[in-house]
Amino acid sequence: MKLNKNIVSIITPMKKNGNIDFDDFTKIIKFQLKKNTKFILVSGTTGECSTLKMEEKLKLVDLVKFYTKNIVVGSSYNSTEKTIHFLKNAKIKGARYCLLNTPYYNTNLERNILNYFNEVFSNTKIPIILYDIPNRTGVKLSIKTIKKISKIKGVLGIKESCGDIKKEMFIKKYTKLDIYSGDDFTSAISNIIGAKGVISVISNIFPEIINKIFNCKFKDKIYIQKKIFKLTNLLFSETNPVPIKWLMYKIKMIKQPKVRSPLLILKKNKKKILNEYKKIKTWKKKIT
């Protein structure tokens, strides 16, 4: 199956002691599939990939495959050898695609970055979505570099998390990559200018709304985007996934709002987040 328009970047629910709550994780997967979500991203930024052990990531992939074959796995390593080792095993467990960021800290040189993506695909044969997220990797990919990466066999798409609509337009013009918005608050605009879809955080709670954005008329896309705009911004008022986990805890989708250190449980905007959630929950009945 080809990649869908709405890919949910799933959280990794945890117990008070920091261990993964696999029961809650299973409930979330079932909820997503019931709401017609076609693709699940496991171990993305929202899934706290940086603090998950490799064996934990593989166990999550292994669990999801019992419910759907449409799995994207996030790889957050900056070691080429470790990335290849992980993705080979993730593919065996059932991952069909990977979300792959540039190797942070090690290098920002174009030739090293191109070699990284070449080596990863050559050794794993798992299709790649390039993850452009400079505020986390420290590397802001130029259009020129993205164009070169797009010519590497196996690189099919890009998750663009710069919040730069102009950049997305250039990517659309100069490459054949499928573009996925990395920001819920710009997903409708991205879709209008040619993005195929979104890799979404808010879909953890409102997948049907995000599905609607990518399957409605122009004026309706803008209307929906305006309605969810405040909440999508508030969900990034602290480091993702802190706010979305807290909200999912408050609405009883998970038992604990626990995040792994160095992240801490949400401190600010709690009332605002909950109020905006309630507004959208009431309003969404009109459109879904």
N, C-alpha and C positions, 0 to 999 in steps of 0.2 A: 504493500500500500504506500502511495506517495504521501509525503508530509502534508498534514492538514493545516488549515488556517489558524486555528487556536491550539497552541501547545501549552499546557499548564505546567509551570515550574513548581513542582509539588514541594511542600514543606516536609521536613523530617521530624515528626512528633517525638518528644522525649519524655521520659519519666523524671521525677524530682532528682534522682541520682545521676541524670545525664545519659542514661542508657536509652537506646531507641525503643519507643513504644510501638512494637510491630502490630499490635491489635488496632491501635488508632490509625496507623499507616494503612492497614488493610481497609478500614472503614472509609478513609479518604479516597482510596482508589475506587471502591465500589460506588461512592457518591459521584465521583467524576464520570464514571462510565454510565451511570444512571442518567446523568445530565447530558449525555451524548458527546462527551469529550473523546476525541479520537486518539490523541497522542499525549503521553505522559513523559515529562522530563524529570528524571531521577538524578539527584546529586548535582543540581544546579546551584547557583548562588543562593536561591531561596531555600534549597535543601541543605544548606550549610556544608557544602562540599569541602571547604578548607579544613574543617575540624572533624570530618568523618574519616575513619580508618578505611583502608582499601577493602578489607574483608566486609565491613559494614555496607559499603556501597554495592559490592557484589551481591550481598544477601538481599538488599533492597530490589535490585534488578531481578534477582531470582524469584522474589516474591511477586513482583508485578507481572511477570510472564505467565503466571497462573490465571490472570484475569484479562490480559491483553498482550498481543505481540507487538503493539505499536509503542516501542520504548525508545526514547532518546536518553542517553546518559551523558552527564557533564563530567569533563575531565579537567581538574584544576591544577595538575602538576606542572612544574616548570622544568622537570627533567625529562628529556626525550625517552630515555630508557624506561623510566617508571611509567610514563604515559603509554608507551607501546605495550608494556606488560599488563597494565590495567585494562586497556581497551581490548586486548586479545581475550582476556578473561571475561570482560563484560559482554563481548560478542558471543562467547560460548554460552554465557548465562541467558542471553536472549536480547541484548540491546541491538537495535537495527540502525541507529544513527548515533553520532556523538556531537556534543557541543564543545568546541575546542577553542580556548582562549590562547592568546600569544603567551610565550613563556616569560612571565613577569620576573623582575629582579635580575635575571641573567643577562638579558640583551635587549637592545632596541634597534639593532642593525638589521636592515632589510634582508641581507643575504642569509643571516642566521635564522630569521623568522621563516623565510621561504624554505630553507633546508628542513626546519622543524616540521612544517606541514607535509612536505614531501616524504620525509622519513616515516612520519606517523602513518600516512595512508599506505605507503609502499609495504609496510610491515604488518598492517592490521586489516586492510581492505574494508574498513568500516566507513561509510559515507560521513562526510564532515560538514557541520554548520560552523563557520567561523564566528567567533565571539569577539566583537570589538567593544571593549569596555575599559577605556583608558583610565578612568578614576580608580580602578582596582588593579590594573596591570602596569600602569605607568607608561604604556605605549599607545600613542594615538596614531592609528594607521592612516596613512595618506591614501587618496584615491589611486595614486600610482601603484602603491604597494598592494592594495586590495585587488586591483586589476591583475597584477601578477599572480597573487594567491589564487584568484578565480580560475586561472588557467591550469592549476595543479589538478591532476586527475583525482576525483573523489571529493573535491570541495564543491558542494551543491548549493549552499546558501550562506547567509550572513545574518547574525543577530546584531542589530545596530543599536548600541546603548549609549550613544553620544548625545541624544536629544537634538540632533542636527538634521533637520528636514532637508536642507540644501544638499548635505552630504548623501543622503539617501537617494535624492534625485540624480546625482552624479553616478552613484553605484548602479542605479537602474539604467542609465544611459550607456555606461561604458563596460558593463559586465552582463553576464547572463545568470547571475546568482539570484536565487529566490531570497527576497529581503524579508526579514522578520523584525518587527519593532521590538525593542527591548524595554520599552516604556509604555505602561498602560495608559498614561495620560496623553500620549501622542499617537496611539494605535490607529485611531480613525483617520487622522490626517495622513499617516504613513500609508494606510490602505488606499486612500484617495489618489496619492501620487504614484502608486504602483507596488507597494509592499504586499506580499502574499498573505502575511499573517502577523501574529504576535506571539511571543513567548511570555506568558502572562503570570503575574503574581495575584492579581485580584480574582483570577479564575479559580483560585483555591476556594473562594466562597460564592462567586457569582459567574460560573462558567457559561450559563445560558445567556447572560448579557453580552459577554465578549463574543460568543458565537453569533449573536444577533448583529453585532457591529459589522461583521464580515459577510453578512448575508442579508443586507438591506440596502435601500436606496441612499443616495448621497445625503439628502437632507436629514434622513433618519440617523445616519452615522454621526453627524455633527450633534444632533439632538441628544443621542445617547451619551456621547463623549462629554458633553456639557453636564449631564446629570451625574456622571460618576467622577467628574474631574476633582472635586474636593477630596473625596475619599482616596482616590489614587495618589494624590499628592501627600495626604496625611499618612498613607502607608509607607512613605519614604521619609517621614519626618525624623525617624531614627534609622539606623542601619538595617536594611533588609536582611533577614526576615523577622526582626524583632516586633514591629507593629502587627504584621499579618498573623503571627503566632499568638500574640496577645488577644487579638480580635477573635480568632478561631477558638481560643480558650473561653472567652466571655460568652460566646454563642453556643458553647458546649459541643463543638466539633472535635476538640481534643481535651484531654484531662489536665494538661499542664501547659503553661506558656514558656516552658524551659527552653533556653538557648545555651549553647556551649560557650564557655569562656574563650576569647576575651569579651564576647558579647554579654550584655546584661538585659534582664527583663525590662520591658517598656516602662518609662518614667513619666513622659509628658504626653499631652494631647489625648489622654484616655477618653475623656468625656466627649470630645469632638469626634473622635473616631467612631465611637459607639453610636452617637447621634446620627452621623452621616450614614452609617450602616443601616440604621433603622429607617431612615428616609428612603434609601435605595430599595430596601426590602419591600416597603409598601408600594413604591412606584413601579417596580419591575413587574408586578402582576398585570400592569396595563400593556406591556409589550411582549410578554412571553406566554 
